[in-house]
Amino acid sequence: MDEREFGRSGQWASVIGLGTWQLGADWGHVDEKEALSVLEAAAEAGVTFFDTADVYGDGRSEETIASFLRSRPDLHVLVATKMGRRAEQLPGNYVLDNFRAWNDRSRRNLGVDRIDLVQLHCPPTPVYSSDAVYDALDTLVEEERIAAYGVSVETCAEALTAIARPHVASVQIILNPFRMKPLSEVLPAARAAGAGIIARVPLASGLLSGKYTKDTVFAADDHRTYNRHGEAFDQGETFSGVDYATGVEAAAEFAALAPEGYTPAQLALRWIAEQDGVTTVIPGARSPEQARDNAAAAKLPPLPEDTRTAIRELYDRRIKDQVEQRW
């Protein structure tokens, strides 16, 4: 699989990575054997970027990645984790002493002395503008606890604030055919600054796979049940912030745009990967088959221009007014 230079970090990542939120929690139960088989399938398909967080299953996702990589010392995988969401979401908690403590825990979970990339995990908005926060992150690099740092954001405004900082290696942001706002300012700013872009929620929590109907029922412990209106965390993380009824209808239209040889999910992943400035796309997978199918999107032919135009028209007509004013 093609790899792209990972922003200012000097590292490289596969254009299709693997998001591992679902291996920890909040997507229904996934046992350890299944989780390890997903990691194995992704790696065998050429994925060299795993994205996790200390809050995914309260460390379970990090520990599962560590277990897998111990069993496969032949692999080189860039592992990115996140920190900050285990604490009360107050700007005053984003200080060096806490960063060290959070980092110590993640390094133990991952079984490493130095983490490839640590990202602030969608902190309160004022954190992105704090000189002291970036000074503390620089200290983690100097202490060789981390190789590089980035941020995960909810809004385009937060992304632009972070990109302006000279040592921010990457910005992780929701980007998919139902969330196009980052194309207008965030991606150009990242390109100009040399910052990487990690595109998360690429399938709009599965909507863009075309598998769901208005009658689909998700498990009680799945965020697609309990966070549809932002009850637990930012609403934009669930179905990209699109209301479910609209999303299902628009997803059916989207699926009909898939060229021959593409699944709807692969169409979404390929569309994101083709956006100028995207470094890696991080779909989740709950089975080896999903992991392999996602990775295969990187090797599909470029999308026809009429398909790209039709995707944009669908977004403008059905989705844009729901999401652009919020994120």
C-alpha positions as CSV (number, residue, x, y, z in Angstrom):
1,M,0.0,0.0,0.0
2,D,1.2,3.5,-0.7
3,E,2.6,5.4,2.3
4,R,2.6,9.2,2.7
5,E,5.0,11.3,4.8
6,F,3.4,12.0,8.1
7,G,3.4,15.8,8.4
8,R,6.3,17.4,10.3
9,S,7.2,14.2,12.2
10,G,9.5,12.7,9.6
11,Q,7.5,9.4,9.8
12,W,5.4,7.6,7.2
13,A,1.9,6.1,7.3
14,S,-0.2,4.0,5.0
15,V,-2.9,6.0,3.1
16,I,-5.5,3.7,4.7
17,G,-4.9,3.2,8.4
18,L,-6.9,1.5,11.1
19,G,-8.9,3.2,13.8
20,T,-9.2,1.1,16.9
21,W,-11.9,2.8,19.0
22,Q,-14.1,-0.2,18.3
23,L,-11.5,-2.6,19.7
24,G,-11.9,-0.9,23.1
25,A,-15.5,0.1,23.6
26,D,-18.6,2.0,22.5
27,W,-19.3,-0.1,19.3
28,G,-20.7,-3.2,21.0
29,H,-18.6,-6.1,22.3
30,V,-15.5,-7.2,20.5
31,D,-13.5,-10.0,22.2
32,E,-9.7,-10.1,22.3
33,K,-9.4,-12.8,19.7
34,E,-11.6,-10.9,17.3
35,A,-9.6,-7.7,18.0
36,L,-6.3,-9.4,17.3
37,S,-7.6,-10.9,14.1
38,V,-8.6,-7.4,12.9
39,L,-5.1,-6.1,13.6
40,E,-3.5,-9.0,11.8
41,A,-5.8,-8.7,8.7
42,A,-5.1,-4.9,8.5
43,A,-1.3,-5.4,8.8
44,E,-1.3,-8.2,6.2
45,A,-3.2,-5.8,3.9
46,G,-0.4,-3.2,4.1
47,V,-1.8,-1.0,6.9
48,T,1.1,0.7,8.8
49,F,-0.8,3.2,10.9
50,F,-2.9,2.3,14.0
51,D,-4.8,5.0,15.8
52,T,-5.9,4.5,19.4
53,A,-6.5,6.4,22.6
54,D,-6.1,5.9,26.3
55,V,-9.9,6.2,26.8
56,Y,-10.8,3.5,24.3
57,G,-11.9,0.8,26.7
58,D,-10.0,2.6,29.4
59,G,-6.7,1.4,27.9
60,R,-7.9,-1.9,26.4
61,S,-7.4,-0.8,22.8
62,E,-3.8,0.3,23.6
63,E,-3.1,-3.0,25.4
64,T,-4.5,-5.0,22.5
65,I,-2.3,-3.2,20.0
66,A,0.7,-3.9,22.2
67,S,-0.1,-7.6,22.5
68,F,-0.4,-7.8,18.7
69,L,2.8,-6.0,17.9
70,R,4.8,-8.1,20.5
71,S,3.7,-11.1,18.5
72,R,4.8,-9.5,15.2
73,P,8.2,-8.0,15.7
74,D,8.7,-8.1,11.9
75,L,6.2,-5.3,11.4
76,H,6.8,-1.6,11.4
77,V,3.6,0.2,12.4
78,L,3.3,3.8,13.3
79,V,1.1,3.9,16.5
80,A,-0.7,7.1,17.4
81,T,-2.6,7.4,20.7
82,K,-4.5,10.3,22.3
83,M,-4.7,11.7,25.8
84,G,-6.9,14.0,27.9
85,R,-10.4,12.5,27.8
86,R,-9.9,10.5,31.0
87,A,-9.8,13.7,33.0
88,E,-12.5,16.3,33.7
89,Q,-12.6,18.5,30.6
90,L,-11.2,21.7,32.1
91,P,-8.4,23.7,30.4
92,G,-6.6,23.8,33.7
93,N,-6.1,20.0,33.5
94,Y,-3.9,20.3,30.4
95,V,-0.6,20.8,32.2
96,L,2.8,19.1,32.1
97,D,2.4,17.1,35.2
98,N,-0.8,15.6,33.9
99,F,0.7,15.1,30.5
100,R,3.5,13.1,32.0
101,A,1.1,10.9,34.1
102,W,-1.1,10.3,31.1
103,N,1.9,9.5,28.9
104,D,3.3,7.1,31.5
105,R,0.1,5.1,31.5
106,S,-0.1,5.0,27.7
107,R,3.5,3.9,27.4
108,R,2.9,1.1,29.9
109,N,-0.2,0.0,28.0
110,L,1.6,0.1,24.7
111,G,4.8,-1.5,26.1
112,V,7.1,1.2,24.7
113,D,9.5,3.8,26.0
114,R,8.6,6.3,23.4
115,I,5.3,6.7,21.6
116,D,5.3,7.5,17.9
117,L,2.6,10.2,18.0
118,V,0.5,11.5,20.9
119,Q,-2.5,13.6,20.2
120,L,-4.6,15.9,22.5
121,H,-8.0,14.2,22.4
122,C,-10.5,16.9,21.5
123,P,-9.8,19.1,24.5
124,P,-11.7,22.2,25.5
125,T,-11.3,24.8,22.8
126,P,-9.1,27.2,24.8
127,V,-6.4,24.5,25.0
128,Y,-5.6,24.9,21.3
129,S,-4.5,28.5,21.9
130,S,-2.4,28.0,25.0
131,D,1.3,28.6,24.7
132,A,1.9,26.6,27.9
133,V,0.2,23.5,26.4
134,Y,2.5,23.5,23.4
135,D,5.5,24.1,25.7
136,A,4.5,21.1,27.7
137,L,4.2,19.0,24.6
138,D,7.6,20.1,23.4
139,T,9.0,19.0,26.8
140,L,7.6,15.5,26.2
141,V,9.5,15.4,22.9
142,E,12.6,16.6,24.6
143,E,12.3,14.0,27.3
144,E,12.0,11.4,24.5
145,R,8.6,10.2,25.8
146,I,7.1,10.9,22.4
147,A,8.5,11.3,18.9
148,A,5.9,13.8,17.8
149,Y,2.6,15.3,18.8
150,G,-0.7,16.4,17.2
151,V,-4.2,17.3,18.0
152,S,-7.6,15.8,17.4
153,V,-10.3,18.4,16.9
154,E,-14.1,18.7,16.6
155,T,-14.2,22.0,14.6
156,C,-12.4,23.5,11.6
157,A,-11.6,26.6,13.7
158,E,-9.8,24.4,16.2
159,A,-7.8,22.8,13.4
160,L,-6.7,26.1,12.0
161,T,-5.5,27.3,15.4
162,A,-3.4,24.1,15.9
163,I,-2.0,24.1,12.4
164,A,-0.5,27.5,13.0
165,R,1.7,26.0,15.8
166,P,5.1,25.1,14.3
167,H,5.6,21.8,16.0
168,V,2.1,20.3,15.5
169,A,2.8,17.2,13.3
170,S,-0.8,16.4,12.6
171,V,-4.4,17.3,12.9
172,Q,-7.1,14.6,13.2
173,I,-10.5,15.8,12.0
174,I,-13.8,14.3,10.8
175,L,-13.7,14.2,7.0
176,N,-16.0,12.2,4.8
177,P,-18.5,12.7,2.0
178,F,-21.0,13.8,4.7
179,R,-18.5,16.3,6.3
180,M,-16.8,18.3,3.6
181,K,-16.1,21.6,5.4
182,P,-12.4,20.8,6.1
183,L,-11.8,20.9,2.3
184,S,-12.2,24.6,2.0
185,E,-9.7,25.9,4.6
186,V,-8.2,23.2,6.8
187,L,-6.6,21.0,4.1
188,P,-5.1,24.0,2.3
189,A,-3.7,25.3,5.6
190,A,-2.2,21.9,6.5
191,R,-0.6,21.6,3.1
192,A,1.0,25.0,3.4
193,A,2.3,24.4,6.9
194,G,3.4,20.8,6.3
195,A,1.1,19.3,8.9
196,G,-0.4,15.9,8.4
197,I,-4.2,15.3,8.2
198,I,-5.7,12.2,9.8
199,A,-9.3,11.7,8.5
200,R,-11.4,10.1,11.1
201,V,-15.1,8.9,11.1
202,P,-14.6,8.3,7.3
203,L,-17.7,6.1,7.0
204,A,-19.9,8.4,9.1
205,S,-20.2,5.7,11.8
206,G,-21.1,3.1,9.2
207,L,-23.7,5.1,7.4
208,L,-21.7,5.3,4.2
209,S,-21.3,1.6,4.1
210,G,-24.9,1.5,2.9
211,K,-25.8,-1.3,5.2
212,Y,-28.2,0.4,7.6
213,T,-31.9,1.1,7.3
214,K,-34.3,3.2,9.3
215,D,-35.1,0.0,11.3
216,T,-31.6,-0.9,12.2
217,V,-31.1,-1.4,15.9
218,F,-27.7,-0.9,17.5
219,A,-26.6,-2.4,20.8
220,A,-27.3,-0.5,24.0
221,D,-23.5,0.0,24.6
222,D,-23.0,1.3,21.0
223,H,-22.6,5.1,20.8
224,R,-24.9,5.0,17.7
225,T,-27.6,4.2,20.3
226,Y,-26.7,6.5,23.2
227,N,-25.0,9.5,21.6
228,R,-27.2,10.3,18.6
229,H,-27.9,13.8,20.1
230,G,-24.6,14.3,21.8
231,E,-25.7,12.9,25.2
232,A,-22.2,11.5,26.0
233,F,-19.8,13.4,23.9
234,D,-19.8,15.6,20.8
235,Q,-22.7,14.8,18.5
236,G,-20.5,15.1,15.5
237,E,-18.7,11.8,16.4
238,T,-21.9,9.8,15.8
239,F,-23.1,9.6,12.2
240,S,-20.9,12.7,11.6
241,G,-23.6,14.8,13.2
242,V,-26.2,14.0,10.6
243,D,-29.6,13.0,11.9
244,Y,-30.1,9.3,11.4
245,A,-33.2,9.4,9.1
246,T,-31.6,11.9,6.7
247,G,-28.3,10.0,6.9
248,V,-29.9,6.6,5.9
249,E,-31.7,8.2,2.9
250,A,-28.6,10.1,1.8
251,A,-26.4,7.0,2.2
252,A,-28.7,5.0,-0.1
253,E,-28.1,7.7,-2.8
254,F,-24.4,7.7,-2.1
255,A,-24.3,3.9,-2.5
256,A,-25.8,4.2,-5.9
257,L,-22.9,6.3,-7.0
258,A,-20.3,3.6,-6.5
259,P,-18.5,2.7,-9.7
260,E,-18.2,-0.9,-10.8
261,G,-15.8,-2.8,-8.5
262,Y,-16.3,-0.4,-5.5
263,T,-18.4,-1.1,-2.4
264,P,-20.0,2.0,-1.0
265,A,-17.5,2.0,1.9
266,Q,-14.6,1.8,-0.5
267,L,-16.1,4.7,-2.5
268,A,-16.1,6.8,0.7
269,L,-12.5,5.8,1.6
270,R,-11.2,6.4,-1.9
271,W,-12.9,9.8,-2.1
272,I,-11.2,10.9,1.2
273,A,-7.8,9.5,0.2
274,E,-7.9,11.5,-3.0
275,Q,-8.3,14.8,-1.3
276,D,-5.2,16.9,-1.5
277,G,-3.6,17.2,1.9
278,V,-5.0,14.0,3.5
279,T,-2.2,11.8,5.0
280,T,-4.1,8.8,6.2
281,V,-7.7,7.7,6.5
282,I,-8.6,5.6,9.6
283,P,-11.7,3.5,9.2
284,G,-12.5,1.1,12.0
285,A,-13.2,-2.6,11.4
286,R,-14.9,-5.2,13.6
287,S,-13.9,-8.2,11.4
288,P,-10.9,-9.2,9.4
289,E,-13.0,-9.0,6.2
290,Q,-13.9,-5.4,6.9
291,A,-10.2,-4.6,7.6
292,R,-9.2,-6.2,4.3
293,D,-12.0,-4.5,2.3
294,N,-11.1,-1.1,3.8
295,A,-7.4,-1.5,2.9
296,A,-8.3,-2.5,-0.6
297,A,-9.7,0.9,-1.3
298,A,-6.2,2.2,-1.6
299,K,-5.6,0.1,-4.7
300,L,-8.7,0.9,-6.6
301,P,-8.6,3.1,-9.7
302,P,-9.0,6.9,-9.3
303,L,-12.6,8.1,-9.1
304,P,-14.1,9.4,-12.3
305,E,-14.7,13.2,-12.3
306,D,-18.5,12.7,-12.7
307,T,-18.6,10.6,-9.6
308,R,-16.7,13.2,-7.6
309,T,-19.2,15.8,-8.9
310,A,-22.2,13.7,-8.0
311,I,-20.9,13.2,-4.4
312,R,-20.5,16.9,-4.0
313,E,-24.0,17.6,-5.3
314,L,-25.4,15.0,-2.9
315,Y,-23.6,16.7,0.0
316,D,-24.8,20.2,-1.0
317,R,-28.4,19.1,-1.4
318,R,-28.9,16.7,1.6
319,I,-26.2,17.3,4.2
320,K,-24.4,20.6,4.1
321,D,-27.0,22.7,6.0
322,Q,-27.1,20.2,8.9
323,V,-23.4,20.2,9.6
324,E,-21.4,23.1,8.3
325,Q,-22.6,25.7,10.8
326,R,-21.7,23.5,13.8
327,W,-18.3,22.1,12.9
